């Protein structure tokens, strides 16, 4: 590993997660475990209509309930009412920012209208039903075509309902399509669904009047950004706000963004000088957390007759809901840029359009834009290969990127909203593809494609993907020597269930050349470091781990200087290894000994603007019952190259867990709305997520043949790759199984009734 001595060699080992011991003993500390003396509990009154003008709000009956202390509406928030800040500013999205509380209009079912404060959550929730809201109901927009027409305008200050258009261009797609011997046009769609962490969102805020200081518990993913945003919205210095991270029951991209409740809880804590706590229930969670994935794409592909892909073009329309969430443009941008995935396609022309509607605002969810883009691309390749009478495996291999292509610049996207350099950094993408074929047993299984065995039709498919990681521009870490000779390592990366305490401890132990049990890892809280960026975009290990390496180097240099001072020699005469500093004359000082003499602490920042790209392939074997439409996933294999594996155990868990989430998105998860904009999903009885017995055979193999040249670890992001190829691969496998029926699915989800319907429609078309 460049820049780091491989002394302990903990990096690369399957170290069991150090954080799991406290979880297994019931000693984890989550937001709802925190209680403050004198705290009030909050409950949010949410709009029951999708689109309307607020005429009036009467809270008097609710205020009369014993135990209710206050009710906040827009009239109680200083004007102008703050709006939720964007993480990546873009001039066109400014009119679509969400106010922290509805004032004149409501634009989706679930939008906050009032915030009740009471002695307990139960009393606060009971009070909601006594608030009367007079709303003049307006016609809603519930799908992107109605939004595009402009007959109903959601924002008077915006020229249209199109919040942004991202344009990806390379080569000359128009000329290629004009001359290509083969072209095909298709339309695909992915349904609206969302991340579903086991722990719902919650916040606890406390205002210190004496020191004019705000503390917020419940941070996840982006504590430093949220602190900066909160300070700006409340007119405070950034140093007057702290976001403290606790244990988190999952994140998956959606948890930890700045939401209206962040402001309301903190504002009330300051206003009433009381600790304020709010925790959402599951129905509220489904209404309020960022939704994701709802896209429809019209795509064309141009190919040579041998299957070489000459170009792709098209338009992707994304329903982003009622407002632009802080990171709401990322899926739109990503699907526009990454739709070609790991394939060498010189001529590209795509427009990604973000359109507003009267639904819950959309944001990021694991593999944002890449899951959808991979589905679109892999389906298109399969359909083209069949029509050209080519082997889909050969067609994919022909177009995959190789090491000779590296670094391979990805298509330019405008407007550039702050992303760093986007070029695939290293790898021969055929390696994981061929390994996946081997691990899956493709040659043995391909005879099963389309066969009926005991009434079930079998199908197989394979596809490829890339996963971007190492989102910049920097990350921080601090290393402090404790009095007992142990070392505390503080990182700006956040823990969202990915095993960060274990991974960072392994990196730190190797970099410091000390044992793992001497490392204490602390993460994500703004009180630890001057600056941090959190965990998103598969960046925590690469950026946070690299920051640990930089800080370790500076810490060891400080240890060397301190030892030289103690031994009264020049620092050049001291060497440090294994936590012991030795002078040339044989004298030595341990970290434990120097801790009694001098405090050593070093904070450092790793700068990196070049992203990393994990690459891989996945293959699926399914059976389909045409009588019921039920699909069984009999085998699912994914092989990726992550540059360098820090911990095979945690990596395996990340990949398998992501694959299961992807399968849920393919088969069952769906946030459906009716024509009036009402969400038809209110609990886990309606929103069907996978359970442990649904997909018992998922195999994940991770390779490290191609380290990234862009960071000292050589690592690449690995938290999202497992989900990206699932849609394309599984749907192609279903099409393979049902080829005798002529079924070619183009839309997700593929529930049993939907598959049965496709089979019946195909049968009817033959008669």
C-alpha positions in Angstrom: 0.0 0.0 0.0 1.5 3.3 -1.1 2.6 5.4 1.8 1.8 2.9 4.5 4.0 0.1 6.0 2.3 -3.3 5.9 3.3 -4.2 9.5 0.2 -5.3 11.2 -1.6 -6.4 8.0 -5.0 -5.9 9.6 -6.1 -4.3 6.4 -7.5 -7.1 4.3 -8.4 -9.3 7.3 -11.9 -10.5 8.2 -12.0 -8.7 11.5 -15.3 -9.1 13.3 -17.2 -5.9 13.8 -16.1 -4.3 17.0 -19.4 -2.3 17.3 -21.5 -5.5 17.3 -20.7 -6.5 20.8 -22.6 -3.6 22.3 -25.5 -4.1 19.9 -25.7 -7.8 20.8 -25.7 -6.9 24.5 -28.4 -4.3 24.0 -26.1 -1.5 24.8 -26.4 0.5 21.6 -27.6 4.1 22.1 -30.1 5.3 19.6 -32.0 8.6 19.4 -35.0 7.3 21.2 -32.8 6.1 24.1 -31.9 9.7 25.0 -34.0 11.5 27.5 -33.4 15.1 28.8 -34.8 16.6 31.9 -37.7 18.8 31.2 -38.0 17.8 27.5 -41.1 18.3 25.5 -42.1 16.0 22.7 -43.1 17.1 19.3 -45.6 15.8 16.7 -46.1 17.1 13.2 -49.4 17.9 11.7 -49.1 17.0 8.0 -51.2 18.0 5.1 -54.0 15.6 4.3 -54.3 17.0 0.7 -51.8 16.9 -2.1 -52.3 20.5 -3.4 -54.1 23.4 -2.0 -54.1 26.9 -0.6 -54.2 27.3 3.2 -57.0 29.7 4.2 -56.6 29.3 8.0 -55.4 27.2 10.9 -57.2 27.0 14.2 -55.2 25.5 17.0 -57.2 26.7 20.0 -58.9 23.4 20.8 -55.6 21.5 20.6 -53.9 24.1 22.9 -56.6 23.5 25.5 -55.7 19.8 25.9 -53.8 19.2 29.2 -50.1 18.6 28.6 -50.0 20.6 25.4 -47.6 23.5 25.7 -47.4 25.2 22.3 -48.2 24.8 18.7 -46.0 26.3 16.0 -47.4 27.2 12.6 -45.9 29.4 9.8 -47.2 32.5 11.6 -44.8 31.7 14.4 -41.7 31.4 12.3 -39.8 34.6 11.4 -40.4 35.8 7.9 -39.2 35.0 5.3 -39.7 31.4 6.2 -36.4 29.5 5.8 -36.2 27.0 3.0 -34.3 23.7 3.0 -30.8 24.3 1.7 -29.4 22.5 -1.4 -26.2 20.5 -1.1 -25.2 21.3 -4.7 -26.6 24.7 -5.7 -28.0 25.1 -9.2 -29.7 28.4 -10.3 -32.7 26.7 -11.9 -33.7 24.8 -8.8 -33.9 27.8 -6.5 -37.7 28.4 -6.9 -38.4 24.8 -6.0 -36.9 24.9 -2.4 -39.1 23.6 0.3 -40.1 25.9 3.2 -39.6 24.4 6.6 -43.3 24.7 7.3 -46.2 25.3 4.9 -47.5 28.8 4.9 -49.6 29.7 1.8 -49.8 26.4 -0.1 -49.4 22.7 0.5 -47.9 20.6 -2.3 -47.9 17.0 -1.1 -49.7 14.8 1.4 -47.4 14.8 4.4 -46.1 18.3 4.2 -45.6 19.9 7.7 -48.3 22.4 8.6 -48.0 22.7 12.4 -45.7 21.4 15.1 -47.3 20.4 18.5 -45.2 20.4 21.7 -46.4 18.5 24.7 -45.3 16.6 27.8 -45.3 13.3 25.8 -45.4 12.1 22.3 -48.8 10.5 22.9 -50.3 13.7 24.0 -48.8 15.7 21.1 -50.1 13.1 18.6 -53.6 13.2 20.2 -53.6 16.9 19.9 -53.1 16.8 16.1 -56.7 15.7 15.5 -58.0 18.9 17.3 -56.3 21.2 14.9 -58.5 22.5 12.1 -57.0 23.4 8.8 -59.0 25.2 6.1 -57.6 24.3 2.7 -58.8 25.4 -0.7 -58.2 22.1 -2.6 -56.4 22.5 -6.0 -56.1 19.9 -8.8 -52.9 17.8 -8.2 -50.2 16.6 -10.5 -49.6 12.9 -10.0 -47.4 11.9 -13.0 -44.7 13.5 -15.0 -46.6 13.9 -18.3 -49.2 16.1 -16.5 -46.3 18.0 -15.0 -44.7 18.5 -18.4 -47.9 19.9 -19.9 -47.8 22.9 -17.6 -51.6 23.1 -17.3 -51.1 23.1 -13.6 -48.2 25.1 -12.2 -46.9 24.2 -8.8 -44.7 27.2 -8.4 -45.7 30.7 -9.6 -42.1 32.0 -9.5 -40.8 29.2 -11.8 -41.2 29.3 -15.6 -42.4 25.7 -15.8 -42.6 22.5 -13.7 -39.2 21.4 -15.0 -36.8 22.0 -12.1 -33.6 21.1 -14.0 -32.3 19.5 -17.2 -29.0 17.7 -17.2 -27.4 17.2 -20.6 -24.8 14.5 -21.3 -23.0 14.7 -24.6 -20.0 12.9 -26.2 -19.1 12.3 -29.8 -21.7 12.9 -32.5 -24.7 10.8 -31.7 -26.9 12.3 -34.4 -24.5 11.4 -37.2 -24.0 7.9 -35.8 -27.7 7.2 -35.6 -28.1 8.4 -39.1 -25.5 6.0 -40.5 -25.8 3.0 -38.2 -26.9 -0.3 -39.7 -29.1 -1.1 -36.7 -31.0 1.0 -34.3 -33.8 0.3 -31.8 -35.9 2.5 -29.6 -37.5 1.4 -26.3 -39.3 2.9 -23.3 -38.5 1.7 -19.7 -39.7 2.8 -16.3 -38.8 2.3 -12.6 -41.4 2.7 -9.9 -41.3 5.1 -6.9 -39.9 3.4 -3.8 -37.6 4.4 -1.0 -34.9 3.5 1.5 -36.5 1.8 4.6 -34.1 1.9 7.5 -35.2 -0.2 10.5 -34.9 2.9 12.7 -37.2 5.8 11.7 -35.9 9.3 11.8 -35.7 11.2 15.0 -34.1 14.3 16.5 -33.5 15.8 19.9 -32.4 19.5 20.3 -31.3 21.4 23.3 -30.6 25.2 23.6 -28.0 26.4 26.1 -29.1 30.0 26.8 -26.1 30.9 28.9 -23.6 30.0 26.1 -26.0 30.6 23.2 -25.2 27.1 22.0 -27.5 24.6 20.1 -26.9 20.8 20.4 -28.8 18.4 18.1 -28.7 14.6 18.7 -29.6 12.2 16.0 -27.2 13.2 13.3 -26.6 10.7 10.5 -24.8 10.9 7.2 -24.1 14.6 7.0 -23.6 16.2 10.5 -21.3 18.9 9.3 -23.4 20.0 6.4 -26.5 20.0 8.6 -24.7 22.0 11.2 -23.7 24.6 8.7 -27.2 24.7 7.3 -28.8 25.0 10.7 -26.5 27.8 11.8 -27.3 29.8 8.7 -31.0 29.3 9.0 -31.0 30.3 12.7 -28.6 33.2 12.4 -25.9 31.5 14.5 -22.2 31.1 14.1 -21.3 27.6 13.0 -19.3 27.1 16.2 -22.6 27.7 18.1 -24.1 24.5 16.8 -23.2 20.9 17.3 -24.6 17.8 15.7 -23.9 14.6 17.7 -24.1 11.2 16.1 -25.6 8.2 17.9 -26.0 4.6 16.8 -28.1 4.5 13.6 -30.5 1.8 12.5 -29.6 2.2 8.8 -29.3 5.0 6.4 -29.2 4.0 2.7 -28.9 7.5 1.4 -32.2 8.9 2.6 -31.6 9.2 6.3 -29.5 12.2 7.5 -30.4 14.7 4.8 -31.7 18.1 6.1 -35.5 17.8 6.5 -38.1 20.3 7.7 -38.2 18.6 11.1 -34.5 19.4 11.6 -35.4 23.1 11.7 -38.6 22.8 13.6 -37.1 20.8 16.4 -34.1 23.1 16.8 -36.2 26.3 16.4 -38.6 25.2 19.2 -35.7 24.2 21.5 -34.3 27.8 21.2 -37.7 29.4 21.2 -39.0 27.7 24.4 -35.6 27.0 26.0 -36.5 23.4 26.5 -35.1 20.1 25.1 -37.4 19.1 22.2 -37.6 15.5 21.0 -39.4 14.2 17.9 -39.5 10.6 16.5 -41.6 9.6 13.6 -43.7 6.5 13.3 -43.6 4.2 10.3 -46.6 5.7 8.5 -45.1 9.2 9.0 -41.8 7.9 7.7 -43.3 6.6 4.5 -45.0 9.9 4.0 -42.1 12.2 4.8 -38.7 10.6 4.1 -37.2 11.2 0.7 -38.7 8.9 -2.0 -36.7 7.7 -4.9 -36.3 5.9 -8.3 -39.4 7.1 -10.2 -38.1 7.5 -13.7 -39.2 6.8 -17.3 -36.7 6.6 -20.1 -37.1 6.6 -23.8 -33.8 5.3 -25.2 -32.3 4.5 -28.6 -29.3 2.3 -29.3 -27.2 2.2 -32.4 -25.1 -0.9 -33.2 -22.9 -2.5 -35.8 -24.1 -5.8 -36.9 -21.4 -7.6 -34.9 -22.9 -6.0 -31.7 -20.4 -3.1 -31.3 -22.5 -0.4 -29.6 -21.9 2.8 -31.7 -24.1 5.1 -29.7 -27.0 5.7 -27.3 -29.3 8.6 -26.9 -32.6 9.4 -25.2 -34.5 11.3 -22.6 -35.1 10.3 -18.9 -37.9 12.0 -17.1 -37.7 11.9 -13.3 -40.6 12.6 -11.0 -38.9 14.4 -8.1 -42.0 15.2 -6.1 -43.1 18.5 -4.8 -39.8 20.2 -4.0 -36.1 19.8 -4.7 -34.6 18.0 -1.7 -31.1 18.9 -0.5 -29.5 16.2 -2.7 -32.5 15.7 -5.0 -30.7 16.4 -8.2 -28.1 13.6 -7.7 -30.3 10.7 -9.1 -31.2 12.9 -12.1 -27.6 13.7 -12.8 -26.3 10.2 -12.2 -28.8 8.5 -14.5 -27.9 11.0 -17.2 -24.2 10.4 -16.9 -23.9 6.7 -16.0 -26.6 5.1 -18.2 -23.9 3.6 -20.4 -22.4 2.0 -17.3 -19.1 0.1 -17.9 -19.5 0.0 -21.7 -17.3 1.7 -24.3 -19.8 3.9 -26.1 -18.2 6.9 -27.8 -21.4 8.7 -28.9 -23.9 9.6 -26.2 -26.7 12.2 -26.1 -29.0 12.1 -23.0 -31.2 14.6 -21.3 -32.2 14.0 -17.7 -35.2 16.1 -16.7 -36.4 16.7 -13.2 -40.1 17.4 -13.0 -42.1 18.3 -9.9 -45.4 16.7 -8.9 -47.7 16.6 -5.9 -45.9 13.8 -4.2 -43.4 13.5 -1.4 -40.1 15.1 -2.6 -37.5 12.6 -3.9 -33.9 12.3 -2.9 -31.1 9.7 -2.9 -31.4 6.0 -2.3 -28.5 3.5 -2.5 -27.0 3.6 -6.0 -29.1 6.7 -7.0 -29.6 7.0 -10.7 -27.2 4.1 -11.3 -29.7 1.4 -10.4 -32.1 2.8 -12.8 -29.6 3.5 -15.5 -28.2 0.0 -15.3 -31.7 -1.4 -15.7 -32.3 0.7 -18.8 -29.0 -0.1 -20.4 -28.9 -3.9 -19.6 -32.5 -4.4 -20.9 -31.7 -2.5 -24.1 -28.5 -4.6 -24.7 -30.5 -7.8 -24.3 -33.3 -6.7 -26.6 -30.8 -5.6 -29.2 -28.8 -8.8 -29.0 -31.9 -10.9 -29.5 -33.0 -8.9 -32.5 -29.5 -9.1 -34.0 -29.4 -12.8 -33.2 -26.2 -12.4 -31.2 -25.1 -14.0 -27.9 -25.7 -11.4 -25.2 -22.6 -12.6 -23.4 -20.4 -12.0 -26.4 -22.0 -8.6 -27.1 -21.3 -7.4 -23.6 -17.7 -8.6 -23.6 -17.1 -6.9 -26.9 -18.1 -3.5 -25.5 -16.7 -3.7 -22.0 -13.9 -1.3 -21.0 -10.4 -2.7 -20.6 -7.3 -1.6 -18.8 -6.0 -0.1 -22.0 -8.9 2.3 -21.9 -8.0 3.6 -18.4 -8.4 6.3 -17.2 -11.6 6.3 -19.2 -13.3 9.7 -19.2 -17.1 9.5 -18.6 -19.4 11.6 -20.7 -19.5 15.3 -19.7 -22.7 16.5 -18.0 -23.9 20.1 -17.9 -24.6 21.9 -15.7 -21.6 20.8 -13.7 -23.0 21.0 -10.1 -19.8 20.5 -8.2 -18.8 16.9 -9.0 -15.1 16.3 -9.3 -13.3 14.5 -12.1 -15.3 11.6 -13.4 -13.1 9.1 -15.1 -12.9 5.4 -14.5 -9.6 4.9 -12.7 -8.4 1.4 -13.2 -9.4 -2.1 -14.2 -10.1 -4.6 -17.0 -13.9 -5.0 -16.7 -13.8 -8.3 -18.6 -12.1 -9.9 -15.6 -15.1 -9.6 -13.2 -17.4 -10.5 -16.1 -15.6 -13.7 -16.9 -15.2 -14.6 -13.2 -18.9 -14.1 -12.7 -19.7 -16.4 -15.6 -17.4 -19.0 -14.0 -18.7 -18.7 -10.5 -22.3 -18.8 -11.7 -21.7 -21.8 -13.9 -23.0 -20.2 -17.0 -21.9 -22.9 -19.5 -23.8 -25.5 -17.4 -26.9 -23.4 -16.8 -27.4 -21.8 -20.2 -29.2 -25.0 -21.5 -31.9 -24.2 -18.9 -32.8 -20.9 -20.5 -36.5 -21.0 -21.5 -37.0 -24.6 -20.4 -40.1 -25.7 -18.5 -39.3 -28.0 -15.6 -42.2 -29.2 -13.4 -44.4 -26.4 -14.6 -41.8 -23.7 -13.9 -39.9 -21.8 -16.7 -36.2 -21.1 -16.0 -34.1 -18.2 -17.2 -30.6 -16.8 -16.7 -29.0 -13.5 -17.4 -25.8 -11.6 -16.7 -25.0 -7.9 -16.7 -22.3 -5.4 -15.7 -22.1 -2.3 -13.6 -19.8 0.5 -12.2 -20.1 2.1 -8.8 -18.7 5.6 -8.3 -17.1 6.3 -4.9 -14.7 8.7 -3.0 -16.9 11.8 -3.4 -14.6 14.7 -2.5 -13.3 17.2 -2.1 -11.7 16.2 1.3 -12.1 14.5 4.6 -10.6 15.0 8.1 -9.3 12.8 10.9 -7.7 13.5 14.2 -5.5 11.2 16.3 -4.9 11.8 20.0 -2.7 9.9 22.5 -4.5 9.0 25.7 -2.9 8.9 29.1 -2.9 5.0 29.1 -1.0 4.8 25.8 -4.1 4.0 23.8 -5.0 6.1 20.8 -8.3 7.9 20.0 -9.0 8.3 16.3 -11.7 10.8 15.3 -13.0 10.7 11.8 -15.4 13.0 9.8 -17.1 10.0 8.2 -20.4 9.0 9.7 -21.5 5.6 11.0 -24.6 4.5 9.2 -24.4 0.8 9.8 -21.5 0.0 7.5 -19.0 -1.0 10.2 -17.0 2.2 10.2 -15.6 1.6 13.7 -14.0 -1.7 12.6 -12.8 -0.6 9.2 -11.2 2.7 10.4 -9.7 1.0 13.4 -8.0 -1.5 11.1 -6.6 1.3 8.9 -5.4 3.2 11.9 -3.9 0.2 13.6 -1.9 -0.6 10.5 -0.9 3.0 9.9 0.2 3.5 13.5 1.7 -0.1 13.7 -0.1 -0.8 16.9 -2.6 -3.5 17.9 -6.3 -3.1 17.2 -7.3 -3.1 20.9 -5.3 0.1 21.5 -7.5 2.0 19.0 -10.7 3.8 20.0 -12.7 5.1 17.0 -15.1 8.1 17.3 -17.0 9.3 14.3 -19.4 11.7 12.8 -20.0 14.3 15.5 -19.2 17.9 14.8 -17.6 18.4 18.3 -14.7 16.1 17.3 -13.2 17.9 14.3 -13.0 21.3 12.8 -14.4 20.0 9.5 -15.9 16.8 8.2 -18.1 15.6 5.3 -19.9 12.5 6.5 -20.8 9.3 4.6 -22.5 9.3 1.3 -21.6 8.3 -2.3 -19.5 5.3 -1.2 -16.9 7.7 0.2 -16.4 6.9 3.9 -13.7 4.2 3.6 -11.7 5.9 0.8 -11.8 9.5 1.9 -12.1 8.8 5.7 -9.6 6.0 5.6 -7.1 8.1 3.6 -7.5 11.0 6.1 -6.6 8.5 8.9 -3.4 7.6 7.0 -2.5 11.3 6.6 -3.2 12.0 10.3 -1.3 8.9 11.4 1.8 10.1 9.5 1.7 13.4 11.2 1.0 11.8 14.6 4.0 9.5 14.3 6.2 12.4 13.2 5.0 14.3 16.4 5.8 11.1 18.5 9.3 11.1 16.9 9.9 14.7 17.8 8.6 14.3 21.3 10.8 11.3 21.9 13.9 13.1 20.5 13.2 16.0 22.9 12.9 13.5 25.8 16.0 11.6 24.9 17.9 14.9 24.0 18.8 13.8 20.5 18.0 15.2 17.1 14.7 13.9 15.7 16.6 12.4 12.7 18.3 10.0 15.1 14.9 8.5 16.2 13.0 5.8 14.4 9.4 4.8 15.1 8.0 1.3 14.7 5.4 -0.7 16.4 4.4 2.1 18.8 8.0 2.4 20.0 10.5 5.2 19.3 14.2 4.3 19.4 17.3 6.4 19.2 20.5 5.2 17.5 22.1 4.5 20.9 19.4 1.9 21.7 17.3 3.9 24.1 13.5 3.7 23.5 10.3 5.3 24.5 6.8 3.7 24.1 3.6 5.6 23.4 2.5 4.8 27.0 5.7 6.4 28.4 5.5 9.5 26.2 1.8 9.9 27.2 2.9 10.7 30.7 5.3 13.4 29.5 3.6 15.1 26.6 0.2 15.4 24.9 0.2 14.4 21.2 -2.7 15.2 19.0 -2.7 15.8 15.2 -5.7 16.7 13.0 -5.2 16.3 9.2 -7.1 16.5 6.0 -7.0 14.3 3.0 -7.7 16.1 -0.3 -9.0 14.1 -3.3 -11.1 15.2 -6.2 -10.7 12.1 -8.3 -13.4 9.6 -7.9 -13.0 5.8 -7.8 -15.0 3.3 -9.8 -15.6 -0.2 -8.5 -16.7 -2.4 -11.4 -18.3 -5.8 -11.5 -20.9 -8.2 -12.9 -23.9 -10.1 -11.6 -25.8 -13.1 -12.9 -29.2 -14.5 -11.9 -31.0 -17.8 -12.4 -34.8 -17.6 -11.9 -37.9 -19.8 -12.3 -41.3 -18.4 -13.1 -44.7 -20.0 -12.5 -46.9 -18.8 -15.4 -50.0 -19.7 -13.5 -49.4 -17.3 -10.7 -46.6 -15.0 -11.9 -44.5 -15.9 -9.0 -40.7 -15.7 -9.5 -38.1 -17.6 -7.5 -34.6 -16.4 -7.5 -32.7 -19.7 -7.5 -29.2 -18.3 -7.7 -27.7 -14.8 -7.7 -24.0 -14.2 -8.0 -22.2 -10.9 -8.0 -18.4 -10.4 -8.6 -16.8 -7.0 -8.2 -13.3 -5.5 -8.0 -13.1 -2.9 -5.2 -9.5 -2.0 -5.6 -8.4 -3.1 -2.2 -10.5 -5.0 0.4 -10.2 -3.5 3.9 -12.4 -6.1 5.6 -13.8 -9.0 3.5 -16.4 -9.7 6.2 -18.0 -6.2 6.3 -17.7 -5.9 2.5 -19.6 -9.2 2.0 -22.3 -7.9 4.2 -22.6 -4.7 2.3 -22.8 -6.4 -1.1 -25.3 -9.0 -0.1 -27.5 -6.5 1.8 -27.5 -4.2 -1.2 -28.5 -7.0 -3.5 -31.5 -7.9 -1.3 -32.6 -4.2 -1.4 -32.3 -4.3 -5.1 -34.5 -7.5 -5.3 -37.1 -5.7 -3.2 -37.1 -2.9 -5.7 -37.6 -5.4 -8.6 -40.4 -7.4 -7.1 -42.4 -5.7 -4.5 -41.6 -2.2 -3.1 -43.8 0.4 -4.5 -45.0 3.8 -3.2 -48.3 4.1 -5.1 -50.5 7.2 -5.3 -54.1 7.6 -6.4 -55.4 10.2 -8.8 -55.9 12.7 -5.9 -52.3 12.5 -4.8 -53.0 10.3 -1.8 -50.2 7.8 -0.9 -51.8 4.3 -0.8 -49.1 2.9 1.4 -49.2 3.4 5.2 -47.4 0.5 6.8 -45.2 -2.5 6.2 -48.4 -4.5 5.5 -48.7 -2.3 2.3 -45.1 -1.6 1.5 -43.7 -5.1 1.0 -40.0 -5.5 1.8 -37.9 -8.6 1.4 -37.6 -11.0 4.4 -34.8 -13.4 5.1 -36.4 -16.4 3.5 -37.2 -14.6 0.2 -33.8 -14.9 -1.4 -31.7 -17.5 0.3 -29.0 -18.0 -2.3 -27.0 -14.8 -2.9 -23.3 -15.2 -3.5 -20.9 -12.3 -3.4 -17.2 -12.4 -4.5 -14.9 -9.4 -4.2 -11.6 -9.1 -6.0 -8.8 -6.6 -5.7 -6.7 -7.0 -8.8 -6.9 -3.3 -9.8 -6.2 -0.9 -6.9 -7.2 2.7 -7.4 -4.3 5.0 -8.3 -6.2 7.9 -6.8 -5.8 7.4 -3.1 -3.1 5.9 -0.7 -5.3 3.0 0.3 -5.9 1.9 -3.3 -9.5 1.3 -2.2 -12.7 2.0 -4.1 -16.2 2.5 -2.8 -18.2 -0.7 -2.2 -21.4 0.2 -0.4 -23.7 0.6 -3.4 -22.4 -1.7 -6.1 -24.4 -4.7 -4.9 -27.7 -3.0 -5.7 -26.9 -1.4 -9.0 -27.1 -4.4 -11.4 -30.0 -6.1 -9.8 -32.9 -4.7 -11.9 -31.3 -5.2 -15.3 -30.0 -8.7 -14.5 -33.1 -10.1 -12.8 -35.5 -8.7 -15.4 -33.4 -10.1 -18.2 -33.5 -13.5 -16.5 -37.3 -13.3 -16.3 -37.4 -12.4 -20.0 -35.1 -15.4 -20.6 -37.5 -17.7 -18.7 -40.6 -16.4 -20.6 -39.1 -16.2 -24.1 -41.4 -18.8 -25.4 -44.3 -16.6 -24.4 -42.7 -13.6 -26.0 -42.7 -11.6 -22.8 -40.3 -8.7 -22.6 -40.8 -6.7 -19.3 -39.9 -3.1 -19.6 -41.3 -1.7 -16.3 -40.7 -2.2 -12.6 -41.9 -3.6 -10.3 -42.6 -7.1 -11.5 -45.1 -8.3 -8.9 -46.7 -11.7 -9.5 -49.9 -10.1 -10.8 -47.9 -8.0 -13.2 -46.0 -10.9 -14.6 -49.2 -13.0 -14.9 -50.7 -10.1 -16.8 -47.7 -9.9 -19.2 -48.0 -13.6 -19.9 -51.8 -13.3 -20.5 -51.3 -10.3 -22.8 -48.6 -12.1 -24.8 -50.9 -15.1 -25.1 -53.8 -13.0 -26.3 -51.6 -11.2 -28.9 -50.8 -14.5 -30.5 -54.5 -15.4 -31.2 
